[in-house]
Amino acid sequence: MTEKITPSWLNEQLAIPNQEMSRLAQTRQAQLTKPPGSLGQLEEIAIKLAALQNTSQPCVEQVHIAIFAGDHGVAMEGVSAFPQSVTSEMIRNFARGGGAINVLARALGASLEIINLGTVHDTQSLTDIQHHHLGPGTANFTHIPAMTWDQLNRALNVGFEVIERAQQNNKQLFIGGEMGIGNTTSASALACVLLNERPALLTGSGTGLDSDGIARKINVISEALSLHSPLVDSPLDALRRIGGFEIAALTGAYIRGAQSGFPILIDGFISTVAALTAEHIFPGCKNWFFYSHQSAESGHARILNALDAKPLIALNMRLGEGSGAAIACNLLNMACKLHNEMATFSEAQVSQKNLSSKP
């Protein structure tokens, strides 16, 4: 049926990491003035980045961050501790430079764009915001699918376009963030469908719900799954039925990044669900992902495990906005500098371990 036509770029093949660069990076790590493996994950980061960036000198000094925002119809079911107006209010805060991600982007020297995909309250008067109005938020997916196929396709295309711009501007790493009251409900429901898990295992407090609020949220997700799960015929259809505009845009960006050979640093719970969705739509996407942190949101660990992910930090964060990824970005930067700038044993004239000697 024509309504289900998806963007043509979704049919493009994924890029393949350069294994020769990985081998050369491993060789260099073995020659640096340190015991083998002594820098732990920092060594793994540098080796992987060398393969993904197709270079012997990996670098993440040119970072692009995009925050995708959108409202959720399911917020009408009382699944958030905050009113839906907070989505547009936070967009206004981002436009003024007052959000956590604004502070972190400035500290990183990263480029930042804020993209409104559709909110209940109008933000058209705000400057420094990209407006892609797909509707006043998604539909309430306890009754009908969250998005039409057209809305889903347009959201995916927004993510595609962000990656295209970032690469045209010679960026070296992409961080995607999100803002949308009700989006942990959408993300939890989507993860339940993709992993065939029970809502109680993947549903947390989100913006700060108490135990009664979490129980209500679980019931709302269970109701939605009863309606949609028997009808879902693909991961894309699952995204359409119970996802969000911003989750779809993140998914599109992650798929396009993997297609075009652009490394991506994944943020927290919602961003990781988008990464999971991208991997289910297009297996192999996860080869292009780094995972910044394990958040305090219940269920995040299970989703990370499903992706065979090894998060870099665990700081009990649950803000979203790309904030955890922006903080972890410093670790990637340090990994690259250590890899590129440390002296080798021969350069420093330091004796190496004699592997033939006996203790």
C-alpha atoms as one frame of an Amber mdcrd trajectory, in Angstrom:
protein
   0.000   0.000   0.000   1.362   3.438  -0.905   0.866   4.742   2.623   3.608
   2.378   3.843   6.277   3.576   1.409   9.447   4.420   3.349  12.343   6.765
   2.441  14.489   5.343  -0.358  17.712   5.976   1.577  16.693   3.286   4.062
  17.613   0.761   1.365  21.256   1.860   1.203  23.894  -0.474   2.606  25.766
   0.172   5.835  29.357   1.367   5.747  32.027  -1.149   6.765  34.638  -0.195
   9.402  38.214  -0.357   8.108  39.722  -3.411   9.777  43.200  -2.575   8.492
  43.099   0.689  10.437  41.933  -1.275  13.459  44.927  -3.597  13.103  47.347
  -0.678  12.756  45.831   0.994  15.820  46.215  -2.216  17.825  49.853  -2.409
  16.750  50.469   1.170  17.855  48.800   0.572  21.220  51.199  -2.318  21.783
  54.155   0.006  21.111  53.124   2.860  23.438  55.006   3.409  26.705  52.623
   1.524  28.987  51.902  -2.064  29.947  49.593  -3.690  27.383  45.931  -3.070
  28.210  46.747  -0.683  31.056  44.477   2.050  29.657  41.542  -0.353  29.499
  38.549   0.896  27.526  40.442   3.969  26.395  42.559   1.697  24.208  39.451
   0.017  22.797  37.916   3.416  22.013  40.941   4.592  20.056  41.195   1.350
  18.109  37.505   1.378  17.215  37.549   5.055  16.251  40.529   4.462  13.977
  38.505   1.826  12.134  35.331   3.932  11.996  37.080   7.118  10.900  39.358
   5.262   8.476  42.475   6.898   9.870  45.576   6.162  11.915  44.955   9.412
  13.833  41.407   9.209  15.288  40.008  12.504  16.535  36.750  13.773  18.059
  37.457  17.479  18.399  34.725  18.446  15.892  31.463  17.268  17.461  27.908
  17.931  16.326  24.965  17.696  18.725  21.316  17.715  17.694  18.416  17.811
  20.130  15.131  16.514  18.742  11.978  17.611  20.557   8.356  16.594  20.299
   5.249  16.077  22.375   3.506  12.771  23.058  -0.213  12.145  23.056   0.219
   9.457  25.700   1.049  12.247  28.173  -2.723  12.649  28.459  -2.719   9.406
  30.461  -0.844  11.015  33.378   2.471   9.214  32.797   4.761  12.148  33.635
   5.464  14.132  36.771   5.581  17.305  34.647   2.887  18.960  32.494   3.163
  18.733  28.712   3.858  22.457  28.483   7.386  21.752  29.743   8.416  20.451
  26.309   7.951  23.821  24.616   9.226  25.670  27.691  12.461  23.668  27.537
  12.769  24.358  23.807  12.588  28.045  24.715  15.272  27.471  27.356  17.496
  25.750  24.780  16.976  28.651  22.370  18.222  31.027  25.065  21.251  28.867
  25.819  20.145  27.912  29.335  19.851  24.122  29.136  22.374  21.612  30.418
  23.173  20.605  26.849  23.859  24.247  25.943  26.432  24.459  28.732  28.050
  21.180  27.738  28.116  22.018  24.026  29.876  25.286  24.822  32.391  23.462
  26.993  33.096  20.991  24.187  33.178  23.640  21.485  30.521  21.527  19.753
  27.976  22.749  17.234  24.412  22.439  18.499  21.050  22.504  16.759  17.627
  22.301  18.372  14.863  20.782  16.264  11.162  20.938  17.131   9.271  18.187
  15.359   5.875  19.056  16.770   4.599  20.328  20.101   1.225  21.183  21.566
   2.356  24.739  22.286   3.635  26.783  19.371   7.345  27.712  19.278   7.433
  29.319  15.814   8.387  32.701  17.268  11.652  31.328  18.639  14.811  31.969
  16.686  17.741  29.537  16.553  15.242  26.667  16.468  14.513  24.480  13.445
  10.795  23.929  13.031   9.543  20.735  11.388   5.922  20.687  12.435   4.683
  17.109  11.992   1.650  17.793  14.159   0.930  18.923  17.735   2.747  15.893
  19.089   2.018  12.253  18.424  -1.401  10.689  18.879  -2.273   8.903  22.111
  -1.076   5.388  21.319  -3.353   3.797  23.884  -6.106   4.337  21.278  -4.491
   4.652  17.821  -0.989   4.532  16.307   1.232   7.374  17.491   2.144   8.390
  13.940   0.916   8.064  10.400   3.371   6.595   7.917   3.865  10.062   6.473
   4.766  11.502   9.881   7.170   8.638  10.543   8.888   9.098   7.192   9.249
  12.831   7.722  10.723  12.305  11.186  13.205   9.753   9.838  14.174  12.217
   7.098  14.894  14.933   9.668  17.445  12.602  11.279  18.908  11.809   7.861
  19.317  15.508   7.083  21.088  16.214  10.378  23.752  13.616   9.609  24.162
  14.929   6.067  24.735  18.456   7.402  27.164  17.285  10.049  29.285  15.433
   7.527  29.216  18.329   5.082  30.600  20.479   7.904  33.443  18.005   8.514
  32.274  16.884  11.932  33.932  13.805  13.431  31.289  12.563  15.889  27.522
  12.868  16.321  25.552  13.086  19.555  21.763  12.961  19.459  19.576  14.126
  22.321  15.867  14.446  22.956  13.220  16.404  24.805   9.572  15.454  25.130
   7.269  14.982  28.096   6.010  11.401  27.984   8.919  10.051  25.960  10.129
   7.516  28.522   6.686   5.917  28.278   7.006   5.717  24.515  10.585   4.431
  24.710   9.715   1.777  27.291   6.759   0.563  25.247   8.866   0.406  22.094
  11.624  -1.526  23.845   9.037  -3.975  25.213   7.854  -4.742  21.680  11.343
  -5.071  20.208  12.667  -7.253  23.051   9.411  -9.043  23.883   9.779  -7.969
  27.496   7.218  -7.215  30.177   6.563  -3.504  30.880   7.450  -3.874  34.552
  11.033  -4.748  33.580  11.615  -1.740  31.323   9.573   1.031  32.935  11.035
   3.545  35.360  10.284   6.862  37.008  11.091   9.050  34.001  10.844  12.658
  35.164  10.427  11.543  38.781   7.222   9.547  39.254   6.517   7.983  42.630
   5.634   4.292  42.987   1.954   4.908  42.237   2.898   6.897  39.152   5.207
   4.143  37.915   2.434   1.590  38.416   0.077   3.735  36.340   2.731   4.103
  33.658   3.172   0.315  33.514  -0.579  -0.127  33.147  -0.733   2.433  30.334
   2.082   0.663  28.480   0.418  -2.720  29.007  -2.813  -1.332  27.560  -0.955
  -0.008  24.521   0.860  -3.285  23.960  -2.412  -5.198  24.079  -3.690  -2.979
  21.282  -0.607  -2.814  19.046   1.569  -5.897  19.592  -0.701  -8.274  17.637
  -0.627  -5.853  14.677   3.080  -4.934  14.515   4.638  -6.392  11.368   8.130
  -4.818  11.469  10.409  -2.715  13.693   9.464   0.318  11.586   5.805  -0.381
  12.236   6.520  -0.674  15.964   8.229   2.724  15.845   5.226   4.196  14.025
   2.686   2.732  16.423   4.246   3.558  19.796   7.290   5.734  19.120   7.663
   9.487  19.164   8.665  12.106  16.658  12.002  12.647  18.401  12.665   8.911
  18.807  12.019   8.409  15.098  14.347  11.289  14.181  17.075   9.820  16.403
  16.546   6.435  14.753  16.869   7.988  11.309  20.057   9.780  12.324  21.567
   6.595  13.738  20.782   4.576  10.626  22.134   7.289   8.343  25.279   7.594
  10.436  25.912   3.869  10.052  25.242   4.061   6.320  27.603   6.982   5.768
  30.388   5.896   8.099  29.848   8.509  10.795  30.619   7.502  14.426  27.844
   8.127  16.937  27.941   8.505  20.713  24.653   7.313  22.200  23.176   9.133
  25.206  20.849   7.614  27.817  17.672   5.542  28.016  15.599   7.075  25.229
  18.547   7.465  22.877  19.526   3.850  23.533  16.002   2.694  22.663  16.374
   4.614  19.393  19.699   2.826  18.861  17.982  -0.498  19.558  15.288   0.421
  17.044  17.887   1.332  14.428  19.630  -2.008  14.986  16.359  -3.924  14.634
  15.462  -2.048  11.454  18.952  -2.388   9.989  21.169  -5.004  11.714  24.774
  -3.876  11.915  24.079  -0.252  12.796  25.459  -0.838  16.280  28.963  -1.289
  14.859  29.013   2.513  14.510  27.865   3.278  18.054  29.626   4.134  21.295
  27.535   4.158  24.471  28.165   7.021  26.839  26.590   5.985  30.126  24.220
   3.747  32.005  21.468   5.968  33.286  19.445   5.747  36.466  16.324   4.906
  34.440  15.016   1.437  35.179  15.430  -0.885  32.226  18.392   0.886  30.651
  20.797  -1.885  31.654  18.625  -4.501  29.932  18.499  -2.492  26.719  22.259
  -1.911  26.774  22.753  -5.649  27.272  20.548  -6.378  24.245  22.924  -4.238
  22.170  26.059  -5.849  23.664  26.892  -2.327  24.787  29.640  -1.333  27.173
  28.763   2.111  28.594  31.690   4.361  29.465  30.402   5.885  32.693  27.656
   5.488  35.290  26.879   8.741  37.097  23.256   8.063  38.041  22.098  10.558
  35.386  18.632  10.612  33.815  18.343  14.059  32.267  18.442  13.220  28.567
  19.143  16.091  26.145  22.339  14.301  25.091  23.909  15.418  28.384  25.471
  12.103  29.375  26.984  11.677  25.920  28.389  15.206  25.980  30.109  14.486
  29.279  31.465  11.129  28.090  32.737  12.775  24.913  35.735  13.951  26.909
  36.741  10.315  27.402  36.747   9.731  23.656  38.827  12.850  23.184  41.368
  11.748  25.794  41.519   8.251  24.273  42.426   9.788  20.916  45.054  12.102
  22.377  46.699   9.254  24.281  46.714   7.110  21.154  48.120   9.829  18.919
  50.530  11.653  21.225  52.082   9.115  23.603  55.619   8.098  22.759  56.408
   4.575  21.676  59.005   2.533  23.541  61.522   3.104  20.768  60.880   6.858
  20.616  61.260   7.228  24.375  64.133   4.731  24.547  62.303   2.811  27.255
  62.971  -0.890  27.637  60.075  -3.206  26.862  59.033  -6.244  28.837  61.209
  -9.226  27.972  58.618 -11.849  27.074  61.231 -14.602  26.988  62.477 -14.014
  30.527  61.434 -16.245  33.418  60.075 -14.841  36.686
